[in-house]
């Protein structure tokens, strides 16, 4: 099952680097890079992103058809 996400678009809308976002949610920049490439992350990181971007997890991550 493929997962799509809008992390890169959300990050770019705020003119943030991967490092900026990583620092803001308390993860390594490599984690952000992996999320953008693979579309997946742990539930904890998904919830941190949800809180940071003030939107539900299902608006950030979607199962590809």
N, CA, C and O atoms as CSV, one atom per row, in Angstrom:
chain,resi,resn,atom,element,x,y,z
A,1,UNK,N,N,0.842,-1.169,0.000
A,1,UNK,CA,C,0.000,0.000,0.000
A,1,UNK,C,C,0.894,1.241,0.000
A,1,UNK,O,O,1.735,1.415,0.882
A,2,UNK,N,N,0.700,2.084,-0.988
A,2,UNK,CA,C,1.484,3.319,-1.100
A,2,UNK,C,C,0.796,4.439,-0.324
A,2,UNK,O,O,-0.430,4.545,-0.302
A,3,UNK,N,N,1.608,5.258,0.302
A,3,UNK,CA,C,1.096,6.398,1.062
A,3,UNK,C,C,1.643,7.678,0.445
A,3,UNK,O,O,2.842,7.798,0.192
A,4,UNK,N,N,0.761,8.618,0.211
A,4,UNK,CA,C,1.166,9.930,-0.279
A,4,UNK,C,C,1.064,10.915,0.874
A,4,UNK,O,O,0.260,10.736,1.788
A,5,UNK,N,N,1.882,11.950,0.822
A,5,UNK,CA,C,1.778,12.968,1.868
A,5,UNK,C,C,2.054,14.345,1.291
A,5,UNK,O,O,2.619,14.485,0.207
A,6,UNK,N,N,1.646,15.345,2.033
A,6,UNK,CA,C,1.821,16.724,1.591
A,6,UNK,C,C,2.855,17.471,2.435
A,6,UNK,O,O,2.862,18.702,2.468
A,7,UNK,N,N,3.718,16.735,3.108
A,7,UNK,CA,C,4.712,17.359,3.991
A,7,UNK,C,C,5.600,18.331,3.219
A,7,UNK,O,O,5.813,19.460,3.662
A,8,UNK,N,N,6.109,17.908,2.088
A,8,UNK,CA,C,7.008,18.780,1.320
A,8,UNK,C,C,6.287,20.062,0.893
A,8,UNK,O,O,6.844,21.153,1.006
A,9,UNK,N,N,5.058,19.934,0.408
A,9,UNK,CA,C,4.299,21.119,-0.012
A,9,UNK,C,C,4.019,22.039,1.165
A,9,UNK,O,O,4.170,23.255,1.053
A,10,UNK,N,N,3.614,21.471,2.288
A,10,UNK,CA,C,3.340,22.282,3.478
A,10,UNK,C,C,4.599,23.005,3.934
A,10,UNK,O,O,4.570,24.186,4.280
A,11,UNK,N,N,5.698,22.272,3.925
A,11,UNK,CA,C,6.980,22.850,4.352
A,11,UNK,C,C,7.380,23.994,3.427
A,11,UNK,O,O,7.802,25.050,3.898
A,12,UNK,N,N,7.253,23.797,2.129
A,12,UNK,CA,C,7.652,24.832,1.164
A,12,UNK,C,C,6.736,26.049,1.228
A,12,UNK,O,O,7.188,27.175,1.021
A,13,UNK,N,N,5.443,25.831,1.514
A,13,UNK,CA,C,4.525,26.971,1.668
A,13,UNK,C,C,4.986,27.907,2.774
A,13,UNK,O,O,4.801,29.122,2.697
A,14,UNK,N,N,5.587,27.322,3.803
A,14,UNK,CA,C,6.103,28.130,4.924
A,14,UNK,C,C,7.550,28.550,4.724
A,14,UNK,O,O,8.151,29.182,5.593
A,15,UNK,N,N,8.106,28.192,3.566
A,15,UNK,CA,C,9.497,28.520,3.242
A,15,UNK,C,C,10.473,27.972,4.297
A,15,UNK,O,O,11.411,28.648,4.717
A,16,UNK,N,N,10.216,26.733,4.703
A,16,UNK,CA,C,11.062,26.062,5.688
A,16,UNK,C,C,11.962,25.042,4.999
A,16,UNK,O,O,11.595,24.452,3.983
A,17,UNK,N,N,13.128,24.851,5.564
A,17,UNK,CA,C,13.992,23.762,5.118
A,17,UNK,C,C,13.590,22.504,5.870
A,17,UNK,O,O,12.829,22.554,6.836
A,18,UNK,N,N,14.112,21.380,5.412
A,18,UNK,CA,C,13.874,20.130,6.139
A,18,UNK,C,C,14.413,20.247,7.558
A,18,UNK,O,O,13.806,19.738,8.500
A,19,UNK,N,N,15.536,20.909,7.710
A,19,UNK,CA,C,16.134,21.092,9.027
A,19,UNK,C,C,15.241,21.953,9.921
A,19,UNK,O,O,15.072,21.654,11.103
A,20,UNK,N,N,14.670,23.021,9.358
A,20,UNK,CA,C,13.763,23.883,10.130
A,20,UNK,C,C,12.591,23.068,10.681
A,20,UNK,O,O,12.271,23.143,11.867
A,21,UNK,N,N,11.963,22.292,9.803
A,21,UNK,CA,C,10.813,21.490,10.214
A,21,UNK,C,C,11.223,20.449,11.242
A,21,UNK,O,O,10.524,20.234,12.232
A,22,UNK,N,N,12.345,19.810,11.007
A,22,UNK,CA,C,12.832,18.792,11.937
A,22,UNK,C,C,13.033,19.382,13.339
A,22,UNK,O,O,12.617,18.780,14.329
A,23,UNK,N,N,13.654,20.528,13.424
A,23,UNK,CA,C,13.864,21.181,14.719
A,23,UNK,C,C,12.533,21.549,15.370
A,23,UNK,O,O,12.377,21.428,16.585
A,24,UNK,N,N,11.582,21.995,14.565
A,24,UNK,CA,C,10.286,22.427,15.097
A,24,UNK,C,C,9.496,21.280,15.713
A,24,UNK,O,O,8.764,21.482,16.682
A,25,UNK,N,N,9.638,20.066,15.155
A,25,UNK,CA,C,8.860,18.943,15.689
A,25,UNK,C,C,9.707,17.957,16.490
A,25,UNK,O,O,9.194,16.953,16.983
A,26,UNK,N,N,10.996,18.241,16.620
A,26,UNK,CA,C,11.852,17.422,17.479
A,26,UNK,C,C,12.321,16.104,16.885
A,26,UNK,O,O,12.401,15.092,17.580
A,27,UNK,N,N,12.633,16.125,15.581
A,27,UNK,CA,C,13.188,14.936,14.934
A,27,UNK,C,C,14.431,15.340,14.157
A,27,UNK,O,O,14.768,16.521,14.078
A,28,UNK,N,N,15.100,14.362,13.592
A,28,UNK,CA,C,16.283,14.596,12.781
A,28,UNK,C,C,15.864,15.011,11.368
A,28,UNK,O,O,14.811,14.590,10.890
A,29,UNK,N,N,16.672,15.827,10.701
A,29,UNK,CA,C,16.366,16.253,9.325
A,29,UNK,C,C,16.254,15.052,8.395
A,29,UNK,O,O,15.491,15.082,7.429
A,30,UNK,N,N,17.007,14.001,8.682
A,30,UNK,CA,C,16.938,12.783,7.873
A,30,UNK,C,C,15.539,12.167,7.931
A,30,UNK,O,O,15.082,11.565,6.959
A,31,UNK,N,N,14.870,12.316,9.055
A,31,UNK,CA,C,13.507,11.810,9.205
A,31,UNK,C,C,12.569,12.536,8.250
A,31,UNK,O,O,11.732,11.904,7.606
A,32,UNK,N,N,12.698,13.844,8.151
A,32,UNK,CA,C,11.855,14.627,7.238
A,32,UNK,C,C,12.138,14.226,5.802
A,32,UNK,O,O,11.213,14.056,5.008
A,33,UNK,N,N,13.397,14.075,5.469
A,33,UNK,CA,C,13.772,13.647,4.117
A,33,UNK,C,C,13.145,12.294,3.784
A,33,UNK,O,O,12.619,12.107,2.687
A,34,UNK,N,N,13.197,11.358,4.719
A,34,UNK,CA,C,12.621,10.035,4.493
A,34,UNK,C,C,11.101,10.097,4.336
A,34,UNK,O,O,10.536,9.391,3.501
A,35,UNK,N,N,10.449,10.923,5.121
A,35,UNK,CA,C,8.994,11.082,5.001
A,35,UNK,C,C,8.647,11.599,3.608
A,35,UNK,O,O,7.729,11.089,2.965
A,36,UNK,N,N,9.369,12.594,3.151
A,36,UNK,CA,C,9.090,13.174,1.844
A,36,UNK,C,C,9.358,12.183,0.718
A,36,UNK,O,O,8.675,12.215,-0.306
A,37,UNK,N,N,10.335,11.312,0.890
A,37,UNK,CA,C,10.663,10.327,-0.148
A,37,UNK,C,C,9.757,9.101,-0.117
A,37,UNK,O,O,9.331,8.616,-1.165
A,38,UNK,N,N,9.462,8.600,1.075
A,38,UNK,CA,C,8.728,7.337,1.176
A,38,UNK,C,C,7.251,7.521,1.475
A,38,UNK,O,O,6.446,6.635,1.184
A,39,UNK,N,N,6.886,8.650,2.049
A,39,UNK,CA,C,5.499,8.897,2.409
A,39,UNK,C,C,5.090,8.312,3.741
A,39,UNK,O,O,3.933,8.442,4.139
A,40,UNK,N,N,6.006,7.672,4.437
A,40,UNK,CA,C,5.638,7.021,5.698
A,40,UNK,C,C,6.471,7.528,6.869
A,40,UNK,O,O,7.579,8.039,6.705
A,41,UNK,N,N,5.894,7.367,8.057
A,41,UNK,CA,C,6.597,7.690,9.293
A,41,UNK,C,C,5.848,7.021,10.439
A,41,UNK,O,O,4.800,6.407,10.239
A,42,UNK,N,N,6.392,7.147,11.619
A,42,UNK,CA,C,5.726,6.584,12.792
A,42,UNK,C,C,4.479,7.401,13.124
A,42,UNK,O,O,4.342,8.554,12.713
A,43,UNK,N,N,3.588,6.786,13.865
A,43,UNK,CA,C,2.378,7.487,14.301
A,43,UNK,C,C,2.754,8.709,15.134
A,43,UNK,O,O,2.128,9.761,15.006
A,44,UNK,N,N,3.759,8.580,15.977
A,44,UNK,CA,C,4.179,9.710,16.816
A,44,UNK,C,C,4.596,10.904,15.961
A,44,UNK,O,O,4.201,12.036,16.241
A,45,UNK,N,N,5.386,10.659,14.928
A,45,UNK,CA,C,5.842,11.749,14.062
A,45,UNK,C,C,4.663,12.318,13.278
A,45,UNK,O,O,4.577,13.531,13.091
A,46,UNK,N,N,3.766,11.471,12.823
A,46,UNK,CA,C,2.568,11.948,12.111
A,46,UNK,C,C,1.747,12.869,13.009
A,46,UNK,O,O,1.237,13.891,12.551
A,47,UNK,N,N,1.619,12.511,14.276
A,47,UNK,CA,C,0.874,13.344,15.211
A,47,UNK,C,C,1.595,14.662,15.488
A,47,UNK,O,O,0.955,15.702,15.641
A,48,UNK,N,N,2.906,14.619,15.551
A,48,UNK,CA,C,3.671,15.859,15.732
A,48,UNK,C,C,3.474,16.792,14.535
A,48,UNK,O,O,3.304,18.000,14.700
A,49,UNK,N,N,3.499,16.214,13.325
A,49,UNK,CA,C,3.270,17.016,12.123
A,49,UNK,C,C,1.864,17.592,12.118
A,49,UNK,O,O,1.659,18.748,11.746
A,50,UNK,N,N,0.909,16.792,12.528
A,50,UNK,CA,C,-0.483,17.224,12.596
A,50,UNK,C,C,-0.628,18.416,13.538
A,50,UNK,O,O,-1.285,19.403,13.207
A,51,UNK,N,N,-0.022,18.318,14.685
A,51,UNK,CA,C,-0.092,19.410,15.654
A,51,UNK,C,C,0.623,20.650,15.118
A,51,UNK,O,O,0.107,21.762,15.232
A,52,UNK,N,N,1.787,20.465,14.544
A,52,UNK,CA,C,2.576,21.584,14.032
A,52,UNK,C,C,1.838,22.332,12.924
A,52,UNK,O,O,1.791,23.562,12.924
A,53,UNK,N,N,1.265,21.590,11.988
A,53,UNK,CA,C,0.562,22.214,10.870
A,53,UNK,C,C,-0.908,22.501,11.171
A,53,UNK,O,O,-1.630,23.026,10.324
A,54,UNK,N,N,-1.341,22.158,12.374
A,54,UNK,CA,C,-2.716,22.407,12.826
A,54,UNK,C,C,-3.746,21.864,11.837
A,54,UNK,O,O,-4.683,22.554,11.436
A,55,UNK,N,N,-3.537,20.598,11.458
A,55,UNK,CA,C,-4.497,19.911,10.598
A,55,UNK,C,C,-4.467,18.427,10.919
A,55,UNK,O,O,-3.503,17.920,11.490
A,56,UNK,N,N,-5.526,17.748,10.547
A,56,UNK,CA,C,-5.624,16.321,10.873
A,56,UNK,C,C,-4.594,15.510,10.093
A,56,UNK,O,O,-4.143,15.905,9.018
A,57,UNK,N,N,-4.240,14.376,10.665
A,57,UNK,CA,C,-3.270,13.481,10.032
A,57,UNK,C,C,-3.747,13.077,8.644
A,57,UNK,O,O,-2.943,12.988,7.715
A,58,UNK,N,N,-5.064,12.829,8.489
A,58,UNK,CA,C,-5.565,12.373,7.184
A,58,UNK,C,C,-5.557,13.484,6.127
A,58,UNK,O,O,-5.771,13.204,4.947
A,59,UNK,N,N,-5.320,14.714,6.518
A,59,UNK,CA,C,-5.124,15.787,5.528
A,59,UNK,C,C,-3.673,15.854,5.081
A,59,UNK,O,O,-3.372,16.394,4.017
A,60,UNK,N,N,-2.772,15.308,5.890
A,60,UNK,CA,C,-1.348,15.299,5.551
A,60,UNK,C,C,-0.961,14.018,4.819
A,60,UNK,O,O,-0.192,14.050,3.858
A,61,UNK,N,N,-1.499,12.890,5.281
A,61,UNK,CA,C,-1.162,11.575,4.724
A,61,UNK,C,C,-2.415,10.940,4.123
A,61,UNK,O,O,-3.490,10.972,4.720
A,62,UNK,N,N,-2.254,10.357,2.918
A,62,UNK,CA,C,-3.363,9.677,2.259
A,62,UNK,C,C,-2.882,8.372,1.642
A,62,UNK,O,O,-1.757,8.293,1.150
A,63,UNK,N,N,-3.721,7.360,1.666
A,63,UNK,CA,C,-3.420,6.106,0.994
A,63,UNK,C,C,-3.662,6.321,-0.493
A,63,UNK,O,O,-4.738,6.759,-0.901
A,64,UNK,N,N,-2.651,6.008,-1.299
A,64,UNK,CA,C,-2.769,6.189,-2.746
A,64,UNK,C,C,-3.718,5.144,-3.325
A,64,UNK,O,O,-3.762,3.999,-2.875
A,65,UNK,N,N,-4.464,5.563,-4.320
A,65,UNK,CA,C,-5.397,4.633,-4.992
A,65,UNK,C,C,-4.673,3.661,-5.874
A,65,UNK,O,O,-5.303,2.815,-6.509
